[in-house]
Amino acid sequence: MNAEFSTFETALDVRPDDIDMNRHVHNSRYLDYVLAARFDQMERCYKMSMNDFLERGFSWYVKTAHIDHKRGLALGDKILVRTHVSEMRRHGVRVEFKIVKQSDQKISAKGYFDYVMVDAETGRPAIIPEDIAAAYSV
């Protein structure tokens, strides 16, 4: 089921509550940026929102989250979160990401998430239906 997948982009601002005691973005916030971008992109780009999944009795669990930090971000920075599905599996997907500082286009962080589709009621892995695989194969 592997193919070429589109890359989508979401713009976000670094907020005061993202900053840690070292006066830069706390490492955990980078993962939050990716999750916020994916939530936006599910509805806007794939035309299948998280609510659509829930209404069908599905959800997504994060199996693996991997991040390589390259450069720090600071208060007031504007960022672009670029994501794409890099691999589609029977029960899940790998989503790769880059977080880019908008002003200089330099990568601040990059990595991937392995998501598992689950039955929302049982929490057990579910096979990705063909129509969902097609919607996310753009």
C-alpha positions as YAML, in Angstrom:
chain: A
units: angstrom
residues:
- id: 1
  name: MET
  ca: [0.00, 0.00, 0.00]
- id: 2
  name: ASN
  ca: [2.98, 2.39, -0.23]
- id: 3
  name: ALA
  ca: [2.84, 5.25, -2.72]
- id: 4
  name: GLU
  ca: [3.79, 8.91, -3.11]
- id: 5
  name: PHE
  ca: [1.81, 11.08, -0.72]
- id: 6
  name: SER
  ca: [1.22, 14.83, -0.67]
- id: 7
  name: THR
  ca: [2.86, 17.14, 1.82]
- id: 8
  name: PHE
  ca: [0.60, 19.58, 3.65]
- id: 9
  name: GLU
  ca: [1.49, 22.65, 5.68]
- id: 10
  name: THR
  ca: [-0.02, 24.38, 8.69]
- id: 11
  name: ALA
  ca: [1.15, 27.76, 10.03]
- id: 12
  name: LEU
  ca: [1.37, 28.23, 13.80]
- id: 13
  name: ASP
  ca: [2.72, 30.87, 16.18]
- id: 14
  name: VAL
  ca: [4.99, 30.22, 19.15]
- id: 15
  name: ARG
  ca: [3.00, 31.32, 22.17]
- id: 16
  name: PRO
  ca: [4.13, 32.46, 25.63]
- id: 17
  name: ASP
  ca: [2.96, 29.20, 27.23]
- id: 18
  name: ASP
  ca: [5.24, 27.24, 24.84]
- id: 19
  name: ILE
  ca: [8.37, 28.74, 26.41]
- id: 20
  name: ASP
  ca: [10.34, 26.97, 29.14]
- id: 21
  name: MET
  ca: [12.72, 28.26, 31.80]
- id: 22
  name: ASN
  ca: [15.55, 28.37, 29.24]
- id: 23
  name: ARG
  ca: [13.54, 30.93, 27.23]
- id: 24
  name: HIS
  ca: [12.95, 28.71, 24.22]
- id: 25
  name: VAL
  ca: [10.19, 26.31, 23.19]
- id: 26
  name: HIS
  ca: [10.00, 23.31, 25.50]
- id: 27
  name: ASN
  ca: [10.75, 20.05, 23.71]
- id: 28
  name: SER
  ca: [7.29, 18.59, 24.38]
- id: 29
  name: ARG
  ca: [5.61, 21.46, 22.54]
- id: 30
  name: TYR
  ca: [7.10, 20.34, 19.22]
- id: 31
  name: LEU
  ca: [5.00, 17.20, 19.41]
- id: 32
  name: ASP
  ca: [1.96, 19.33, 20.23]
- id: 33
  name: TYR
  ca: [2.65, 21.42, 17.11]
- id: 34
  name: VAL
  ca: [2.58, 18.30, 14.94]
- id: 35
  name: LEU
  ca: [-0.61, 17.03, 16.53]
- id: 36
  name: ALA
  ca: [-2.30, 20.42, 16.05]
- id: 37
  name: ALA
  ca: [-1.18, 20.49, 12.41]
- id: 38
  name: ARG
  ca: [-2.46, 16.97, 11.77]
- id: 39
  name: PHE
  ca: [-5.82, 17.83, 13.33]
- id: 40
  name: ASP
  ca: [-6.06, 20.84, 10.98]
- id: 41
  name: GLN
  ca: [-4.87, 18.89, 7.95]
- id: 42
  name: MET
  ca: [-7.22, 15.95, 8.51]
- id: 43
  name: GLU
  ca: [-10.21, 18.22, 7.95]
- id: 44
  name: ARG
  ca: [-8.79, 20.85, 5.60]
- id: 45
  name: CYS
  ca: [-6.58, 18.75, 3.33]
- id: 46
  name: TYR
  ca: [-7.90, 15.19, 3.53]
- id: 47
  name: LYS
  ca: [-11.56, 16.21, 3.96]
- id: 48
  name: MET
  ca: [-11.89, 13.65, 6.76]
- id: 49
  name: SER
  ca: [-11.79, 15.20, 10.23]
- id: 50
  name: MET
  ca: [-11.10, 13.50, 13.53]
- id: 51
  name: ASN
  ca: [-14.83, 13.77, 14.25]
- id: 52
  name: ASP
  ca: [-15.52, 11.82, 11.05]
- id: 53
  name: PHE
  ca: [-13.33, 9.00, 12.37]
- id: 54
  name: LEU
  ca: [-15.03, 9.05, 15.76]
- id: 55
  name: GLU
  ca: [-18.49, 8.98, 14.17]
- id: 56
  name: ARG
  ca: [-17.44, 5.81, 12.31]
- id: 57
  name: GLY
  ca: [-16.17, 4.25, 15.53]
- id: 58
  name: PHE
  ca: [-12.45, 4.72, 14.87]
- id: 59
  name: SER
  ca: [-9.66, 6.66, 16.51]
- id: 60
  name: TRP
  ca: [-5.88, 6.94, 16.22]
- id: 61
  name: TYR
  ca: [-3.29, 6.05, 18.84]
- id: 62
  name: VAL
  ca: [0.31, 7.16, 18.72]
- id: 63
  name: LYS
  ca: [2.50, 4.06, 18.77]
- id: 64
  name: THR
  ca: [5.84, 5.82, 18.24]
- id: 65
  name: ALA
  ca: [6.87, 9.46, 18.32]
- id: 66
  name: HIS
  ca: [10.38, 10.31, 17.16]
- id: 67
  name: ILE
  ca: [11.83, 13.80, 16.98]
- id: 68
  name: ASP
  ca: [15.24, 15.19, 16.04]
- id: 69
  name: HIS
  ca: [15.74, 18.72, 17.35]
- id: 70
  name: LYS
  ca: [17.87, 20.88, 15.04]
- id: 71
  name: ARG
  ca: [17.40, 24.51, 16.10]
- id: 72
  name: GLY
  ca: [15.49, 26.15, 18.91]
- id: 73
  name: LEU
  ca: [12.39, 28.28, 18.57]
- id: 74
  name: ALA
  ca: [11.63, 31.38, 20.62]
- id: 75
  name: LEU
  ca: [8.66, 33.49, 21.61]
- id: 76
  name: GLY
  ca: [7.10, 35.22, 18.62]
- id: 77
  name: ASP
  ca: [8.51, 32.84, 16.00]
- id: 78
  name: LYS
  ca: [6.13, 31.83, 13.28]
- id: 79
  name: ILE
  ca: [6.45, 28.23, 12.20]
- id: 80
  name: LEU
  ca: [5.29, 25.96, 9.42]
- id: 81
  name: VAL
  ca: [4.52, 22.35, 10.21]
- id: 82
  name: ARG
  ca: [4.86, 20.21, 7.08]
- id: 83
  name: THR
  ca: [3.61, 16.65, 7.24]
- id: 84
  name: HIS
  ca: [3.05, 13.77, 4.88]
- id: 85
  name: VAL
  ca: [2.07, 10.14, 5.12]
- id: 86
  name: SER
  ca: [5.22, 8.23, 4.24]
- id: 87
  name: GLU
  ca: [3.87, 4.74, 4.70]
- id: 88
  name: MET
  ca: [0.42, 3.21, 4.93]
- id: 89
  name: ARG
  ca: [0.03, -0.14, 6.65]
- id: 90
  name: ARG
  ca: [-2.89, -2.46, 7.29]
- id: 91
  name: HIS
  ca: [-3.52, -1.02, 10.79]
- id: 92
  name: GLY
  ca: [-1.80, 2.34, 10.64]
- id: 93
  name: VAL
  ca: [0.32, 5.00, 9.03]
- id: 94
  name: ARG
  ca: [3.68, 6.64, 9.46]
- id: 95
  name: VAL
  ca: [3.50, 10.43, 9.27]
- id: 96
  name: GLU
  ca: [6.77, 12.29, 8.78]
- id: 97
  name: PHE
  ca: [7.07, 15.94, 9.73]
- id: 98
  name: LYS
  ca: [9.29, 18.98, 9.59]
- id: 99
  name: ILE
  ca: [8.85, 22.06, 11.74]
- id: 100
  name: VAL
  ca: [10.31, 25.02, 9.90]
- id: 101
  name: LYS
  ca: [10.92, 28.55, 11.16]
- id: 102
  name: GLN
  ca: [8.97, 30.68, 8.69]
- id: 103
  name: SER
  ca: [11.41, 33.63, 8.59]
- id: 104
  name: ASP
  ca: [14.45, 31.68, 7.34]
- id: 105
  name: GLN
  ca: [12.92, 28.35, 6.25]
- id: 106
  name: LYS
  ca: [15.42, 26.46, 8.44]
- id: 107
  name: ILE
  ca: [14.35, 23.18, 9.98]
- id: 108
  name: SER
  ca: [13.83, 23.43, 13.71]
- id: 109
  name: ALA
  ca: [12.82, 19.79, 14.18]
- id: 110
  name: LYS
  ca: [11.91, 16.76, 12.12]
- id: 111
  name: GLY
  ca: [10.73, 13.26, 12.80]
- id: 112
  name: TYR
  ca: [7.81, 10.90, 12.50]
- id: 113
  name: PHE
  ca: [4.79, 9.45, 14.25]
- id: 114
  name: ASP
  ca: [3.57, 5.89, 13.83]
- id: 115
  name: TYR
  ca: [-0.21, 5.92, 14.31]
- id: 116
  name: VAL
  ca: [-2.39, 2.86, 14.77]
- id: 117
  name: MET
  ca: [-6.05, 2.97, 13.80]
- id: 118
  name: VAL
  ca: [-8.16, 1.54, 16.59]
- id: 119
  name: ASP
  ca: [-11.74, 0.61, 17.25]
- id: 120
  name: ALA
  ca: [-12.81, 3.54, 19.45]
- id: 121
  name: GLU
  ca: [-14.97, 1.32, 21.64]
- id: 122
  name: THR
  ca: [-12.46, -1.46, 22.35]
- id: 123
  name: GLY
  ca: [-9.14, 0.30, 21.82]
- id: 124
  name: ARG
  ca: [-7.98, -2.66, 19.72]
- id: 125
  name: PRO
  ca: [-6.25, -2.19, 16.34]
- id: 126
  name: ALA
  ca: [-8.59, -1.95, 13.36]
- id: 127
  name: ILE
  ca: [-7.92, -2.54, 9.69]
- id: 128
  name: ILE
  ca: [-7.98, 0.75, 7.76]
- id: 129
  name: PRO
  ca: [-11.06, 0.69, 5.50]
- id: 130
  name: GLU
  ca: [-10.39, 1.13, 1.77]
- id: 131
  name: ASP
  ca: [-12.25, 4.46, 1.53]
- id: 132
  name: ILE
  ca: [-10.14, 5.92, 4.36]
- id: 133
  name: ALA
  ca: [-6.92, 4.59, 2.77]
- id: 134
  name: ALA
  ca: [-7.99, 6.23, -0.50]
- id: 135
  name: ALA
  ca: [-8.79, 9.57, 1.19]
- id: 136
  name: TYR
  ca: [-5.36, 9.65, 2.83]
- id: 137
  name: SER
  ca: [-3.52, 8.52, -0.30]
- id: 138
  name: VAL
  ca: [-3.56, 11.94, -1.96]
...
